[in-house]
């Protein structure tokens, strides 16, 4: 009985850590996707090279 409890607790801990790792990866991916969307949106409204540089620097700080 004790061995079964230990095995289930170990399995539960492993699965929980895997879910947390996946959640963290998904959040990072979502943040990058949002930053790229904002970059695309703002770049579509620019008209000159100076504006492009300004927008790129602004978004670059969000990504990195």
PDB file of N, H, CA, C and O in Angstrom:
ATOM      1  N   UNK A   1       0.829  -1.191   0.000  1.00  0.00           N
ATOM      2  CA  UNK A   1       0.000   0.000   0.000  1.00  0.00           C
ATOM      3  C   UNK A   1       0.871   1.253   0.000  1.00  0.00           C
ATOM      4  O   UNK A   1       0.605   2.197  -0.744  1.00  0.00           O
ATOM      5  N   UNK A   2       1.903   1.262   0.826  1.00  0.00           N
ATOM      6  H   UNK A   2       2.119   0.496   1.430  1.00  0.00           H
ATOM      7  CA  UNK A   2       2.782   2.423   0.900  1.00  0.00           C
ATOM      8  C   UNK A   2       3.534   2.622  -0.416  1.00  0.00           C
ATOM      9  O   UNK A   2       3.743   3.753  -0.854  1.00  0.00           O
ATOM     10  N   UNK A   3       3.936   1.526  -1.037  1.00  0.00           N
ATOM     11  H   UNK A   3       3.766   0.606  -0.682  1.00  0.00           H
ATOM     12  CA  UNK A   3       4.646   1.615  -2.318  1.00  0.00           C
ATOM     13  C   UNK A   3       3.726   2.172  -3.395  1.00  0.00           C
ATOM     14  O   UNK A   3       4.158   2.960  -4.236  1.00  0.00           O
ATOM     15  N   UNK A   4       2.462   1.768  -3.373  1.00  0.00           N
ATOM     16  H   UNK A   4       2.110   1.128  -2.689  1.00  0.00           H
ATOM     17  CA  UNK A   4       1.496   2.271  -4.345  1.00  0.00           C
ATOM     18  C   UNK A   4       1.278   3.771  -4.149  1.00  0.00           C
ATOM     19  O   UNK A   4       1.231   4.520  -5.124  1.00  0.00           O
ATOM     20  N   UNK A   5       1.147   4.209  -2.917  1.00  0.00           N
ATOM     21  H   UNK A   5       1.185   3.600  -2.125  1.00  0.00           H
ATOM     22  CA  UNK A   5       0.979   5.633  -2.626  1.00  0.00           C
ATOM     23  C   UNK A   5       2.190   6.423  -3.113  1.00  0.00           C
ATOM     24  O   UNK A   5       2.033   7.472  -3.738  1.00  0.00           O
ATOM     25  N   UNK A   6       3.387   5.933  -2.835  1.00  0.00           N
ATOM     26  H   UNK A   6       3.515   5.082  -2.327  1.00  0.00           H
ATOM     27  CA  UNK A   6       4.609   6.599  -3.264  1.00  0.00           C
ATOM     28  C   UNK A   6       4.687   6.680  -4.786  1.00  0.00           C
ATOM     29  O   UNK A   6       5.065   7.715  -5.334  1.00  0.00           O
ATOM     30  N   UNK A   7       4.334   5.604  -5.461  1.00  0.00           N
ATOM     31  H   UNK A   7       4.027   4.763  -5.016  1.00  0.00           H
ATOM     32  CA  UNK A   7       4.363   5.577  -6.925  1.00  0.00           C
ATOM     33  C   UNK A   7       3.381   6.580  -7.514  1.00  0.00           C
ATOM     34  O   UNK A   7       3.721   7.300  -8.453  1.00  0.00           O
ATOM     35  N   UNK A   8       2.193   6.634  -6.983  1.00  0.00           N
ATOM     36  H   UNK A   8       1.918   6.049  -6.220  1.00  0.00           H
ATOM     37  CA  UNK A   8       1.183   7.579  -7.476  1.00  0.00           C
ATOM     38  C   UNK A   8       1.619   9.014  -7.203  1.00  0.00           C
ATOM     39  O   UNK A   8       1.442   9.880  -8.060  1.00  0.00           O
ATOM     40  N   UNK A   9       2.181   9.283  -6.037  1.00  0.00           N
ATOM     41  H   UNK A   9       2.325   8.579  -5.341  1.00  0.00           H
ATOM     42  CA  UNK A   9       2.655  10.633  -5.712  1.00  0.00           C
ATOM     43  C   UNK A   9       3.788  11.048  -6.655  1.00  0.00           C
ATOM     44  O   UNK A   9       3.829  12.191  -7.110  1.00  0.00           O
ATOM     45  N   UNK A  10       4.694  10.133  -6.945  1.00  0.00           N
ATOM     46  H   UNK A  10       4.661   9.204  -6.576  1.00  0.00           H
ATOM     47  CA  UNK A  10       5.795  10.421  -7.861  1.00  0.00           C
ATOM     48  C   UNK A  10       5.276  10.698  -9.270  1.00  0.00           C
ATOM     49  O   UNK A  10       5.722  11.644  -9.919  1.00  0.00           O
ATOM     50  N   UNK A  11       4.352   9.891  -9.738  1.00  0.00           N
ATOM     51  H   UNK A  11       3.990   9.123  -9.210  1.00  0.00           H
ATOM     52  CA  UNK A  11       3.751  10.088 -11.054  1.00  0.00           C
ATOM     53  C   UNK A  11       3.016  11.420 -11.127  1.00  0.00           C
ATOM     54  O   UNK A  11       3.120  12.143 -12.118  1.00  0.00           O
ATOM     55  N   UNK A  12       2.281  11.735 -10.082  1.00  0.00           N
ATOM     56  H   UNK A  12       2.197  11.147  -9.277  1.00  0.00           H
ATOM     57  CA  UNK A  12       1.545  12.996 -10.027  1.00  0.00           C
ATOM     58  C   UNK A  12       2.505  14.184 -10.081  1.00  0.00           C
ATOM     59  O   UNK A  12       2.249  15.150 -10.800  1.00  0.00           O
ATOM     60  N   UNK A  13       3.584  14.123  -9.344  1.00  0.00           N
ATOM     61  H   UNK A  13       3.791  13.338  -8.760  1.00  0.00           H
ATOM     62  CA  UNK A  13       4.573  15.198  -9.361  1.00  0.00           C
ATOM     63  C   UNK A  13       5.225  15.361 -10.726  1.00  0.00           C
ATOM     64  O   UNK A  13       5.450  16.483 -11.179  1.00  0.00           O
ATOM     65  N   UNK A  14       5.525  14.258 -11.374  1.00  0.00           N
ATOM     66  H   UNK A  14       5.342  13.347 -11.005  1.00  0.00           H
ATOM     67  CA  UNK A  14       6.128  14.307 -12.707  1.00  0.00           C
ATOM     68  C   UNK A  14       5.183  14.937 -13.719  1.00  0.00           C
ATOM     69  O   UNK A  14       5.584  15.788 -14.513  1.00  0.00           O
ATOM     70  N   UNK A  15       3.939  14.517 -13.684  1.00  0.00           N
ATOM     71  H   UNK A  15       3.613  13.825 -13.039  1.00  0.00           H
ATOM     72  CA  UNK A  15       2.954  15.060 -14.621  1.00  0.00           C
ATOM     73  C   UNK A  15       2.706  16.551 -14.368  1.00  0.00           C
ATOM     74  O   UNK A  15       2.562  17.327 -15.312  1.00  0.00           O
ATOM     75  N   UNK A  16       2.657  16.940 -13.115  1.00  0.00           N
ATOM     76  H   UNK A  16       2.774  16.309 -12.347  1.00  0.00           H
ATOM     77  CA  UNK A  16       2.448  18.345 -12.773  1.00  0.00           C
ATOM     78  C   UNK A  16       3.594  19.215 -13.276  1.00  0.00           C
ATOM     79  O   UNK A  16       3.359  20.290 -13.829  1.00  0.00           O
ATOM     80  N   UNK A  17       4.822  18.762 -13.090  1.00  0.00           N
ATOM     81  H   UNK A  17       5.012  17.888 -12.641  1.00  0.00           H
ATOM     82  CA  UNK A  17       5.964  19.550 -13.556  1.00  0.00           C
ATOM     83  C   UNK A  17       5.982  19.640 -15.074  1.00  0.00           C
ATOM     84  O   UNK A  17       6.378  20.664 -15.630  1.00  0.00           O
ATOM     85  N   UNK A  18       5.558  18.584 -15.746  1.00  0.00           N
ATOM     86  H   UNK A  18       5.235  17.752 -15.294  1.00  0.00           H
ATOM     87  CA  UNK A  18       5.495  18.614 -17.211  1.00  0.00           C
ATOM     88  C   UNK A  18       4.464  19.630 -17.689  1.00  0.00           C
ATOM     89  O   UNK A  18       4.720  20.371 -18.638  1.00  0.00           O
ATOM     90  N   UNK A  19       3.305  19.671 -17.045  1.00  0.00           N
ATOM     91  H   UNK A  19       3.097  19.068 -16.274  1.00  0.00           H
ATOM     92  CA  UNK A  19       2.256  20.625 -17.410  1.00  0.00           C
ATOM     93  C   UNK A  19       2.743  22.049 -17.169  1.00  0.00           C
ATOM     94  O   UNK A  19       2.488  22.931 -17.990  1.00  0.00           O
ATOM     95  N   UNK A  20       3.431  22.288 -16.072  1.00  0.00           N
ATOM     96  H   UNK A  20       3.638  21.572 -15.405  1.00  0.00           H
ATOM     97  CA  UNK A  20       3.947  23.634 -15.778  1.00  0.00           C
ATOM     98  C   UNK A  20       4.980  24.070 -16.807  1.00  0.00           C
ATOM     99  O   UNK A  20       4.986  25.226 -17.231  1.00  0.00           O
ATOM    100  N   UNK A  21       5.851  23.156 -17.209  1.00  0.00           N
ATOM    101  H   UNK A  21       5.846  22.217 -16.865  1.00  0.00           H
ATOM    102  CA  UNK A  21       6.848  23.467 -18.239  1.00  0.00           C
ATOM    103  C   UNK A  21       6.172  23.824 -19.566  1.00  0.00           C
ATOM    104  O   UNK A  21       6.560  24.785 -20.230  1.00  0.00           O
ATOM    105  N   UNK A  22       5.180  23.058 -19.936  1.00  0.00           N
ATOM    106  H   UNK A  22       4.864  22.277 -19.397  1.00  0.00           H
ATOM    107  CA  UNK A  22       4.459  23.329 -21.175  1.00  0.00           C
ATOM    108  C   UNK A  22       3.736  24.667 -21.115  1.00  0.00           C
ATOM    109  O   UNK A  22       3.701  25.406 -22.099  1.00  0.00           O
ATOM    110  N   UNK A  23       3.161  24.977 -19.958  1.00  0.00           N
ATOM    111  H   UNK A  23       3.189  24.377 -19.158  1.00  0.00           H
ATOM    112  CA  UNK A  23       2.468  26.254 -19.790  1.00  0.00           C
ATOM    113  C   UNK A  23       3.442  27.417 -19.943  1.00  0.00           C
ATOM    114  O   UNK A  23       3.115  28.422 -20.575  1.00  0.00           O
ATOM    115  N   UNK A  24       4.629  27.286 -19.373  1.00  0.00           N
ATOM    116  H   UNK A  24       4.894  26.470 -18.860  1.00  0.00           H
ATOM    117  CA  UNK A  24       5.628  28.344 -19.483  1.00  0.00           C
ATOM    118  C   UNK A  24       6.046  28.552 -20.942  1.00  0.00           C
ATOM    119  O   UNK A  24       6.180  29.687 -21.400  1.00  0.00           O
ATOM    120  N   UNK A  25       6.251  27.454 -21.664  1.00  0.00           N
ATOM    121  H   UNK A  25       6.143  26.532 -21.293  1.00  0.00           H
ATOM    122  CA  UNK A  25       6.612  27.557 -23.080  1.00  0.00           C
ATOM    123  C   UNK A  25       5.509  28.238 -23.884  1.00  0.00           C
ATOM    124  O   UNK A  25       5.779  29.060 -24.760  1.00  0.00           O
ATOM    125  N   UNK A  26       4.279  27.891 -23.578  1.00  0.00           N
ATOM    126  H   UNK A  26       4.059  27.223 -22.866  1.00  0.00           H
ATOM    127  CA  UNK A  26       3.147  28.478 -24.295  1.00  0.00           C
ATOM    128  C   UNK A  26       3.051  29.974 -24.015  1.00  0.00           C
ATOM    129  O   UNK A  26       2.779  30.759 -24.923  1.00  0.00           O
ATOM    130  N   UNK A  27       3.272  30.368 -22.771  1.00  0.00           N
ATOM    131  H   UNK A  27       3.493  29.730 -22.034  1.00  0.00           H
ATOM    132  CA  UNK A  27       3.216  31.800 -22.438  1.00  0.00           C
ATOM    133  C   UNK A  27       4.306  32.583 -23.156  1.00  0.00           C
ATOM    134  O   UNK A  27       4.052  33.679 -23.656  1.00  0.00           O
ATOM    135  N   UNK A  28       5.504  32.041 -23.211  1.00  0.00           N
ATOM    136  H   UNK A  28       5.711  31.151 -22.805  1.00  0.00           H
ATOM    137  CA  UNK A  28       6.605  32.706 -23.919  1.00  0.00           C
ATOM    138  C   UNK A  28       6.261  32.837 -25.398  1.00  0.00           C
ATOM    139  O   UNK A  28       6.461  33.893 -25.998  1.00  0.00           O
ATOM    140  N   UNK A  29       5.745  31.761 -25.981  1.00  0.00           N
ATOM    141  H   UNK A  29       5.582  30.903 -25.494  1.00  0.00           H
ATOM    142  CA  UNK A  29       5.368  31.784 -27.399  1.00  0.00           C
ATOM    143  C   UNK A  29       4.277  32.817 -27.648  1.00  0.00           C
ATOM    144  O   UNK A  29       4.307  33.526 -28.654  1.00  0.00           O
ATOM    145  N   UNK A  30       3.313  32.903 -26.731  1.00  0.00           N
ATOM    146  H   UNK A  30       3.289  32.327 -25.914  1.00  0.00           H
ATOM    147  CA  UNK A  30       2.227  33.867 -26.868  1.00  0.00           C
ATOM    148  C   UNK A  30       2.747  35.302 -26.797  1.00  0.00           C
ATOM    149  O   UNK A  30       2.304  36.159 -27.562  1.00  0.00           O
ATOM    150  N   UNK A  31       3.679  35.568 -25.890  1.00  0.00           N
ATOM    151  H   UNK A  31       4.040  34.872 -25.269  1.00  0.00           H
ATOM    152  CA  UNK A  31       4.252  36.914 -25.772  1.00  0.00           C
ATOM    153  C   UNK A  31       4.993  37.300 -27.049  1.00  0.00           C
ATOM    154  O   UNK A  31       4.875  38.431 -27.521  1.00  0.00           O
ATOM    155  N   UNK A  32       5.745  36.375 -27.600  1.00  0.00           N
ATOM    156  H   UNK A  32       5.841  35.456 -27.217  1.00  0.00           H
ATOM    157  CA  UNK A  32       6.466  36.657 -28.851  1.00  0.00           C
ATOM    158  C   UNK A  32       5.501  36.892 -30.002  1.00  0.00           C
ATOM    159  O   UNK A  32       5.706  37.791 -30.818  1.00  0.00           O
ATOM    160  N   UNK A  33       4.460  36.093 -30.068  1.00  0.00           N
ATOM    161  H   UNK A  33       4.293  35.362 -29.406  1.00  0.00           H
ATOM    162  CA  UNK A  33       3.469  36.265 -31.129  1.00  0.00           C
ATOM    163  C   UNK A  33       2.792  37.616 -31.011  1.00  0.00           C
ATOM    164  O   UNK A  33       2.569  38.286 -32.019  1.00  0.00           O
ATOM    165  N   UNK A  34       2.465  38.022 -29.803  1.00  0.00           N
ATOM    166  H   UNK A  34       2.646  37.477 -28.984  1.00  0.00           H
ATOM    167  CA  UNK A  34       1.837  39.330 -29.580  1.00  0.00           C
ATOM    168  C   UNK A  34       2.786  40.452 -29.977  1.00  0.00           C
ATOM    169  O   UNK A  34       2.361  41.429 -30.592  1.00  0.00           O
ATOM    170  N   UNK A  35       4.059  40.327 -29.636  1.00  0.00           N
ATOM    171  H   UNK A  35       4.405  39.533 -29.136  1.00  0.00           H
ATOM    172  CA  UNK A  35       5.042  41.354 -30.004  1.00  0.00           C
ATOM    173  C   UNK A  35       5.197  41.441 -31.520  1.00  0.00           C
ATOM    174  O   UNK A  35       5.292  42.539 -32.069  1.00  0.00           O
ATOM    175  N   UNK A  36       5.224  40.306 -32.196  1.00  0.00           N
ATOM    176  H   UNK A  36       5.147  39.414 -31.750  1.00  0.00           H
ATOM    177  CA  UNK A  36       5.325  40.311 -33.655  1.00  0.00           C
ATOM    178  C   UNK A  36       4.079  40.906 -34.298  1.00  0.00           C
ATOM    179  O   UNK A  36       4.171  41.599 -35.311  1.00  0.00           O
ATOM    180  N   UNK A  37       2.937  40.642 -33.725  1.00  0.00           N
ATOM    181  H   UNK A  37       2.862  40.079 -32.902  1.00  0.00           H
ATOM    182  CA  UNK A  37       1.700  41.241 -34.228  1.00  0.00           C
ATOM    183  C   UNK A  37       1.748  42.763 -34.091  1.00  0.00           C
ATOM    184  O   UNK A  37       1.400  43.489 -35.023  1.00  0.00           O
ATOM    185  N   UNK A  38       2.181  43.238 -32.926  1.00  0.00           N
ATOM    186  H   UNK A  38       2.464  42.649 -32.169  1.00  0.00           H
ATOM    187  CA  UNK A  38       2.282  44.681 -32.718  1.00  0.00           C
ATOM    188  C   UNK A  38       3.289  45.300 -33.675  1.00  0.00           C
ATOM    189  O   UNK A  38       3.059  46.382 -34.215  1.00  0.00           O
ATOM    190  N   UNK A  39       4.412  44.607 -33.884  1.00  0.00           N
ATOM    191  H   UNK A  39       4.599  43.728 -33.445  1.00  0.00           H
ATOM    192  CA  UNK A  39       5.422  45.104 -34.817  1.00  0.00           C
ATOM    193  C   UNK A  39       4.843  45.224 -36.218  1.00  0.00           C
ATOM    194  O   UNK A  39       5.021  46.247 -36.880  1.00  0.00           O
ATOM    195  N   UNK A  40       4.163  44.203 -36.665  1.00  0.00           N
ATOM    196  H   UNK A  40       4.019  43.372 -36.127  1.00  0.00           H
ATOM    197  CA  UNK A  40       3.563  44.226 -37.999  1.00  0.00           C
ATOM    198  C   UNK A  40       2.527  45.335 -38.117  1.00  0.00           C
ATOM    199  O   UNK A  40       2.477  46.048 -39.119  1.00  0.00           O
ATOM    200  N   UNK A  41       1.715  45.470 -37.104  1.00  0.00           N
ATOM    201  H   UNK A  41       1.755  44.891 -36.290  1.00  0.00           H
ATOM    202  CA  UNK A  41       0.672  46.504 -37.100  1.00  0.00           C
ATOM    203  C   UNK A  41       1.282  47.906 -37.169  1.00  0.00           C
ATOM    204  O   UNK A  41       0.835  48.747 -37.949  1.00  0.00           O
ATOM    205  N   UNK A  42       2.295  48.145 -36.354  1.00  0.00           N
ATOM    206  H   UNK A  42       2.657  47.461 -35.720  1.00  0.00           H
ATOM    207  CA  UNK A  42       2.905  49.472 -36.331  1.00  0.00           C
ATOM    208  C   UNK A  42       3.751  49.740 -37.575  1.00  0.00           C
ATOM    209  O   UNK A  42       3.805  50.870 -38.058  1.00  0.00           O
ATOM    210  N   UNK A  43       4.404  48.710 -38.088  1.00  0.00           N
ATOM    211  H   UNK A  43       4.360  47.791 -37.695  1.00  0.00           H
ATOM    212  CA  UNK A  43       5.202  48.903 -39.305  1.00  0.00           C
ATOM    213  C   UNK A  43       4.323  49.198 -40.509  1.00  0.00           C
ATOM    214  O   UNK A  43       4.744  49.903 -41.427  1.00  0.00           O
ATOM    215  N   UNK A  44       3.124  48.674 -40.515  1.00  0.00           N
ATOM    216  H   UNK A  44       2.782  48.102 -39.770  1.00  0.00           H
ATOM    217  CA  UNK A  44       2.220  48.940 -41.633  1.00  0.00           C
ATOM    218  C   UNK A  44       1.769  50.396 -41.667  1.00  0.00           C
ATOM    219  O   UNK A  44       1.316  50.880 -42.705  1.00  0.00           O
ATOM    220  N   UNK A  45       1.888  51.094 -40.546  1.00  0.00           N
ATOM    221  H   UNK A  45       2.255  50.701 -39.703  1.00  0.00           H
ATOM    222  CA  UNK A  45       1.473  52.501 -40.487  1.00  0.00           C
ATOM    223  C   UNK A  45       2.640  53.469 -40.664  1.00  0.00           C
ATOM    224  O   UNK A  45       2.432  54.683 -40.652  1.00  0.00           O
ATOM    225  N   UNK A  46       3.854  52.966 -40.828  1.00  0.00           N
ATOM    226  H   UNK A  46       4.023  51.981 -40.838  1.00  0.00           H
ATOM    227  CA  UNK A  46       5.006  53.852 -40.981  1.00  0.00           C
ATOM    228  C   UNK A  46       5.192  54.242 -42.432  1.00  0.00           C
ATOM    229  O   UNK A  46       4.737  53.559 -43.350  1.00  0.00           O
ATOM    230  N   UNK A  47       5.885  55.378 -42.613  1.00  0.00           N
ATOM    231  H   UNK A  47       6.255  55.933 -41.868  1.00  0.00           H
ATOM    232  CA  UNK A  47       6.096  55.839 -43.987  1.00  0.00           C
ATOM    233  C   UNK A  47       7.565  56.108 -44.296  1.00  0.00           C
ATOM    234  O   UNK A  47       7.926  56.225 -45.467  1.00  0.00           O
ATOM    235  N   UNK A  48       8.406  56.207 -43.300  1.00  0.00           N
ATOM    236  H   UNK A  48       8.113  56.112 -42.349  1.00  0.00           H
ATOM    237  CA  UNK A  48       9.814  56.512 -43.557  1.00  0.00           C
ATOM    238  C   UNK A  48      10.740  55.596 -42.787  1.00  0.00           C
ATOM    239  O   UNK A  48      10.322  54.888 -41.871  1.00  0.00           O
ATOM    240  N   UNK A  49      11.993  55.621 -43.170  1.00  0.00           N
ATOM    241  H   UNK A  49      12.332  56.196 -43.915  1.00  0.00           H
ATOM    242  CA  UNK A  49      12.984  54.741 -42.543  1.00  0.00           C
ATOM    243  C   UNK A  49      13.176  55.093 -41.066  1.00  0.00           C
ATOM    244  O   UNK A  49      13.400  54.203 -40.246  1.00  0.00           O
ATOM    245  N   UNK A  50      13.093  56.372 -40.722  1.00  0.00           N
ATOM    246  H   UNK A  50      12.911  57.095 -41.389  1.00  0.00           H
ATOM    247  CA  UNK A  50      13.262  56.773 -39.326  1.00  0.00           C
ATOM    248  C   UNK A  50      12.133  56.214 -38.454  1.00  0.00           C
ATOM    249  O   UNK A  50      12.366  55.787 -37.323  1.00  0.00           O
ATOM    250  N   UNK A  51      10.938  56.221 -38.978  1.00  0.00           N
ATOM    251  H   UNK A  51      10.748  56.568 -39.896  1.00  0.00           H
ATOM    252  CA  UNK A  51       9.807  55.652 -38.233  1.00  0.00           C
ATOM    253  C   UNK A  51       9.963  54.144 -38.075  1.00  0.00           C
ATOM    254  O   UNK A  51       9.640  53.586 -37.027  1.00  0.00           O
ATOM    255  N   UNK A  52      10.457  53.491 -39.120  1.00  0.00           N
ATOM    256  H   UNK A  52      10.719  53.945 -39.972  1.00  0.00           H
ATOM    257  CA  UNK A  52      10.676  52.045 -39.058  1.00  0.00           C
ATOM    258  C   UNK A  52      11.690  51.716 -37.972  1.00  0.00           C
ATOM    259  O   UNK A  52      11.479  50.791 -37.187  1.00  0.00           O
ATOM    260  N   UNK A  53      12.781  52.460 -37.918  1.00  0.00           N
ATOM    261  H   UNK A  53      12.952  53.211 -38.556  1.00  0.00           H
ATOM    262  CA  UNK A  53      13.812  52.240 -36.901  1.00  0.00           C
ATOM    263  C   UNK A  53      13.240  52.470 -35.504  1.00  0.00           C
ATOM    264  O   UNK A  53      13.504  51.694 -34.585  1.00  0.00           O
ATOM    265  N   UNK A  54      12.470  53.521 -35.349  1.00  0.00           N
ATOM    266  H   UNK A  54      12.255  54.151 -36.096  1.00  0.00           H
ATOM    267  CA  UNK A  54      11.873  53.847 -34.055  1.00  0.00           C
ATOM    268  C   UNK A  54      10.932  52.729 -33.577  1.00  0.00           C
ATOM    269  O   UNK A  54      11.001  52.308 -32.423  1.00  0.00           O
ATOM    270  N   UNK A  55      10.069  52.263 -34.455  1.00  0.00           N
ATOM    271  H   UNK A  55      10.013  52.606 -35.393  1.00  0.00           H
ATOM    272  CA  UNK A  55       9.124  51.200 -34.107  1.00  0.00           C
ATOM    273  C   UNK A  55       9.866  49.900 -33.805  1.00  0.00           C
ATOM    274  O   UNK A  55       9.534  49.195 -32.853  1.00  0.00           O
ATOM    275  N   UNK A  56      10.864  49.592 -34.617  1.00  0.00           N
ATOM    276  H   UNK A  56      11.134  50.164 -35.391  1.00  0.00           H
ATOM    277  CA  UNK A  56      11.625  48.358 -34.415  1.00  0.00           C
ATOM    278  C   UNK A  56      12.342  48.360 -33.075  1.00  0.00           C
ATOM    279  O   UNK A  56      12.356  47.342 -32.384  1.00  0.00           O
ATOM    280  N   UNK A  57      12.927  49.464 -32.703  1.00  0.00           N
ATOM    281  H   UNK A  57      12.916  50.292 -33.265  1.00  0.00           H
ATOM    282  CA  UNK A  57      13.609  49.556 -31.400  1.00  0.00           C
ATOM    283  C   UNK A  57      12.618  49.399 -30.251  1.00  0.00           C
ATOM    284  O   UNK A  57      12.913  48.748 -29.249  1.00  0.00           O
ATOM    285  N   UNK A  58      11.449  49.999 -30.406  1.00  0.00           N
ATOM    286  H   UNK A  58      11.210  50.528 -31.220  1.00  0.00           H
ATOM    287  CA  UNK A  58      10.433  49.924 -29.357  1.00  0.00           C
ATOM    288  C   UNK A  58       9.971  48.476 -29.147  1.00  0.00           C
ATOM    289  O   UNK A  58       9.862  48.016 -28.010  1.00  0.00           O
ATOM    290  N   UNK A  59       9.708  47.781 -30.216  1.00  0.00           N
ATOM    291  H   UNK A  59       9.797  48.155 -31.139  1.00  0.00           H
ATOM    292  CA  UNK A  59       9.246  46.399 -30.132  1.00  0.00           C
ATOM    293  C   UNK A  59      10.394  45.476 -29.711  1.00  0.00           C
ATOM    294  O   UNK A  59      10.178  44.493 -29.002  1.00  0.00           O
ATOM    295  N   UNK A  60      11.597  45.792 -30.146  1.00  0.00           N
ATOM    296  H   UNK A  60      11.773  46.590 -30.722  1.00  0.00           H
ATOM    297  CA  UNK A  60      12.784  44.972 -29.817  1.00  0.00           C
ATOM    298  C   UNK A  60      12.981  44.882 -28.309  1.00  0.00           C
ATOM    299  O   UNK A  60      13.356  43.827 -27.798  1.00  0.00           O
ATOM    300  N   UNK A  61      12.737  45.957 -27.603  1.00  0.00           N
ATOM    301  H   UNK A  61      12.432  46.814 -28.019  1.00  0.00           H
ATOM    302  CA  UNK A  61      12.886  45.916 -26.148  1.00  0.00           C
ATOM    303  C   UNK A  61      11.824  45.031 -25.498  1.00  0.00           C
ATOM    304  O   UNK A  61      12.065  44.465 -24.432  1.00  0.00           O
ATOM    305  N   UNK A  62      10.662  44.905 -26.121  1.00  0.00           N
ATOM    306  H   UNK A  62      10.467  45.365 -26.987  1.00  0.00           H
ATOM    307  CA  UNK A  62       9.614  44.032 -25.573  1.00  0.00           C
ATOM    308  C   UNK A  62       9.975  42.560 -25.757  1.00  0.00           C
ATOM    309  O   UNK A  62       9.713  41.731 -24.886  1.00  0.00           O
ATOM    310  N   UNK A  63      10.578  42.248 -26.902  1.00  0.00           N
ATOM    311  H   UNK A  63      10.791  42.922 -27.610  1.00  0.00           H
ATOM    312  CA  UNK A  63      10.900  40.843 -27.199  1.00  0.00           C
ATOM    313  C   UNK A  63      12.089  40.389 -26.392  1.00  0.00           C
ATOM    314  O   UNK A  63      12.073  39.293 -25.832  1.00  0.00           O
ATOM    315  N   UNK A  64      13.116  41.202 -26.319  1.00  0.00           N
ATOM    316  H   UNK A  64      13.130  42.093 -26.773  1.00  0.00           H
ATOM    317  CA  UNK A  64      14.349  40.803 -25.639  1.00  0.00           C
ATOM    318  C   UNK A  64      14.446  41.567 -24.348  1.00  0.00           C
ATOM    319  O   UNK A  64      15.408  41.395 -23.600  1.00  0.00           O
TER     320      UNK A  64
END
